[in-house]
Amino acid sequence: MHELAGKKKIRYASLSGERVLVKAIPALAFIFQSAKTHYVLNSLQLQGAKPLSTDTSL
């Protein structure tokens, strides 16, 4: 009986974990997209006449 309760708890934890992932994926995608956009804009500025910043580390 005790083992069954443990299994139920693990199952519930994995379900809630999946739910968190489902909610986190769009946020991660958005962060990645904005980071990519930021990187592209920086690259364009570096190729342009005057770069915005001298910091090249990303």
N, CA and C atoms as an extended XYZ file, in Angstrom:
174
Properties=species:S:1:pos:R:3:atomname:S:1:resname:S:1:resid:I:1 pbc="F F F"
N         0.827       -1.205        0.000 N   MET     1
C         0.000        0.000        0.000 CA  MET     1
C         0.863        1.258        0.000 C   MET     1
N         1.931        1.229        0.773 N   HIS     2
C         2.813        2.390        0.851 CA  HIS     2
C         3.500        2.640       -0.496 C   HIS     2
N         3.862        1.548       -1.161 N   GLU     3
C         4.540        1.649       -2.455 CA  GLU     3
C         3.629        2.310       -3.497 C   GLU     3
N         2.361        1.965       -3.451 N   LEU     4
C         1.387        2.509       -4.393 CA  LEU     4
C         1.269        4.025       -4.232 C   LEU     4
N         1.234        4.472       -2.985 N   ALA     5
C         1.148        5.907       -2.716 CA  ALA     5
C         2.374        6.620       -3.275 C   ALA     5
N         3.529        5.992       -3.143 N   GLY     6
C         4.765        6.565       -3.671 CA  GLY     6
C         4.708        6.699       -5.182 C   GLY     6
N         4.196        5.652       -5.833 N   LYS     7
C         4.082        5.687       -7.294 CA  LYS     7
C         3.126        6.785       -7.742 C   LYS     7
N         2.018        6.930       -7.000 N   LYS     8
C         1.057        7.974       -7.341 CA  LYS     8
C         1.707        9.346       -7.246 C   LYS     8
N         2.514        9.519       -6.212 N   LYS     9
C         3.171       10.809       -5.994 CA  LYS     9
C         4.133       11.107       -7.149 C   LYS     9
N         4.886       10.091       -7.551 N   ILE    10
C         5.850       10.268       -8.649 CA  ILE    10
C         5.102       10.615       -9.937 C   ILE    10
N         3.986        9.892      -10.156 N   ARG    11
C         3.194       10.132      -11.356 CA  ARG    11
C         2.666       11.570      -11.372 C   ARG    11
N         2.195       12.022      -10.234 N   TYR    12
C         1.672       13.383      -10.132 CA  TYR    12
C         2.781       14.406      -10.366 C   TYR    12
N         3.953       14.121       -9.812 N   ALA    13
C         5.084       15.038       -9.964 CA  ALA    13
C         5.465       15.163      -11.435 C   ALA    13
N         5.479       14.035      -12.149 N   SER    14
C         5.852       14.091      -13.561 CA  SER    14
C         4.787       14.820      -14.371 C   SER    14
N         3.523       14.640      -13.997 N   LEU    15
C         2.445       15.346      -14.696 CA  LEU    15
C         2.561       16.851      -14.499 C   LEU    15
N         2.800       17.270      -13.259 N   SER    16
C         2.926       18.707      -12.999 CA  SER    16
C         4.196       19.238      -13.657 C   SER    16
N         5.225       18.404      -13.729 N   GLY    17
C         6.456       18.797      -14.406 CA  GLY    17
C         6.212       19.050      -15.882 C   GLY    17
N         5.428       18.161      -16.487 N   GLU    18
C         5.088       18.335      -17.903 CA  GLU    18
C         4.301       19.621      -18.110 C   GLU    18
N         3.399       19.892      -17.165 N   ARG    19
C         2.597       21.110      -17.270 CA  ARG    19
C         3.490       22.342      -17.222 C   ARG    19
N         4.466       22.300      -16.333 N   VAL    20
C         5.402       23.427      -16.212 CA  VAL    20
C         6.183       23.589      -17.511 C   VAL    20
N         6.617       22.463      -18.085 N   LEU    21
C         7.360       22.510      -19.347 CA  LEU    21
C         6.513       23.132      -20.446 C   LEU    21
N         5.257       22.699      -20.525 N   VAL    22
C         4.353       23.221      -21.561 CA  VAL    22
C         4.205       24.732      -21.428 C   VAL    22
N         4.175       25.206      -20.181 N   LYS    23
C         4.064       26.651      -19.971 CA  LYS    23
C         5.386       27.352      -20.234 C   LYS    23
N         6.497       26.660      -19.986 N   ALA    24
C         7.814       27.286      -20.103 CA  ALA    24
C         8.292       27.351      -21.550 C   ALA    24
N         7.885       26.387      -22.370 N   ILE    25
C         8.379       26.324      -23.753 CA  ILE    25
C         8.093       27.605      -24.540 C   ILE    25
N         6.866       28.139      -24.519 N   PRO    26
C         6.632       29.391      -25.251 CA  PRO    26
C         7.503       30.537      -24.750 C   PRO    26
N         7.696       30.591      -23.431 N   ALA    27
C         8.527       31.649      -22.862 CA  ALA    27
C         9.965       31.498      -23.328 C   ALA    27
N        10.470       30.264      -23.316 N   LEU    28
C        11.835       30.009      -23.772 CA  LEU    28
C        11.970       30.346      -25.253 C   LEU    28
N        10.961       29.982      -26.032 N   ALA    29
C        10.983       30.283      -27.461 CA  ALA    29
C        11.024       31.787      -27.686 C   ALA    29
N        10.234       32.521      -26.885 N   PHE    30
C        10.204       33.977      -27.016 CA  PHE    30
C        11.557       34.577      -26.649 C   PHE    30
N        12.155       34.079      -25.553 N   ILE    31
C        13.465       34.586      -25.123 CA  ILE    31
C        14.504       34.316      -26.205 C   ILE    31
N        14.475       33.086      -26.753 N   PHE    32
C        15.426       32.722      -27.803 CA  PHE    32
C        15.239       33.616      -29.023 C   PHE    32
N        13.981       33.848      -29.396 N   GLN    33
C        13.675       34.678      -30.566 CA  GLN    33
C        14.177       36.102      -30.367 C   GLN    33
N        13.929       36.675      -29.199 N   SER    34
C        14.353       38.052      -28.946 CA  SER    34
C        15.875       38.134      -28.854 C   SER    34
N        16.500       37.082      -28.327 N   ALA    35
C        17.963       37.061      -28.261 CA  ALA    35
C        18.540       37.013      -29.670 C   ALA    35
N        17.904       36.214      -30.538 N   LYS    36
C        18.354       36.107      -31.918 CA  LYS    36
C        18.200       37.454      -32.614 C   LYS    36
N        17.066       38.099      -32.415 N   THR    37
C        16.812       39.409      -33.008 CA  THR    37
C        17.856       40.411      -32.535 C   THR    37
N        18.141       40.388      -31.234 N   HIS    38
C        19.134       41.290      -30.649 CA  HIS    38
C        20.502       41.053      -31.288 C   HIS    38
N        20.858       39.780      -31.460 N   TYR    39
C        22.147       39.423      -32.055 CA  TYR    39
C        22.226       39.912      -33.501 C   TYR    39
N        21.142       39.717      -34.247 N   VAL    40
C        21.106       40.156      -35.651 CA  VAL    40
C        21.246       41.670      -35.730 C   VAL    40
N        20.532       42.387      -34.874 N   LEU    41
C        20.614       43.848      -34.871 CA  LEU    41
C        22.030       44.306      -34.534 C   LEU    41
N        22.660       43.642      -33.563 N   ASN    42
C        24.035       43.980      -33.199 CA  ASN    42
C        24.972       43.741      -34.372 C   ASN    42
N        24.787       42.619      -35.074 N   SER    43
C        25.632       42.298      -36.219 CA  SER    43
C        25.485       43.355      -37.304 C   SER    43
N        24.254       43.766      -37.566 N   LEU    44
C        24.011       44.785      -38.579 CA  LEU    44
C        24.671       46.101      -38.190 C   LEU    44
N        24.605       46.425      -36.897 N   GLN    45
C        25.207       47.670      -36.438 CA  GLN    45
C        26.731       47.609      -36.542 C   GLN    45
N        27.305       46.438      -36.252 N   LEU    46
C        28.756       46.279      -36.339 CA  LEU    46
C        29.218       46.416      -37.785 C   LEU    46
N        28.393       45.959      -38.719 N   GLN    47
C        28.734       46.081      -40.133 CA  GLN    47
C        28.527       47.505      -40.626 C   GLN    47
N        27.662       48.238      -39.939 N   GLY    48
C        27.360       49.609      -40.331 CA  GLY    48
C        28.497       50.559      -40.015 C   GLY    48
N        28.262       51.847      -40.224 N   ALA    49
C        29.295       52.864      -40.045 CA  ALA    49
C        29.722       52.984      -38.585 C   ALA    49
N        28.759       53.119      -37.678 N   LYS    50
C        29.125       53.300      -36.274 CA  LYS    50
C        28.468       52.242      -35.388 C   LYS    50
N        29.266       51.351      -34.829 N   PRO    51
C        28.723       50.347      -33.916 CA  PRO    51
C        28.215       50.995      -32.634 C   PRO    51
N        27.137       50.433      -32.093 N   LEU    52
C        26.527       50.987      -30.888 CA  LEU    52
C        27.446       50.831      -29.681 C   LEU    52
N        28.047       49.652      -29.555 N   SER    53
C        28.936       49.413      -28.420 CA  SER    53
C        30.199       48.700      -28.881 C   SER    53
N        31.267       48.842      -28.114 N   THR    54
C        32.527       48.196      -28.468 CA  THR    54
C        32.615       46.807      -27.857 C   THR    54
N        31.620       46.429      -27.042 N   ASP    55
C        31.610       45.114      -26.411 CA  ASP    55
C        31.227       44.066      -27.448 C   ASP    55
N        32.153       43.165      -27.767 N   THR    56
C        31.894       42.151      -28.783 CA  THR    56
C        31.532       40.813      -28.162 C   THR    56
N        31.651       40.685      -26.846 N   SER    57
C        31.328       39.412      -26.191 CA  SER    57
C        29.821       39.283      -26.044 C   SER    57
N        29.290       38.132      -26.472 N   LEU    58
C        27.848       37.903      -26.376 CA  LEU    58
C        27.595       36.703      -25.488 C   LEU    58
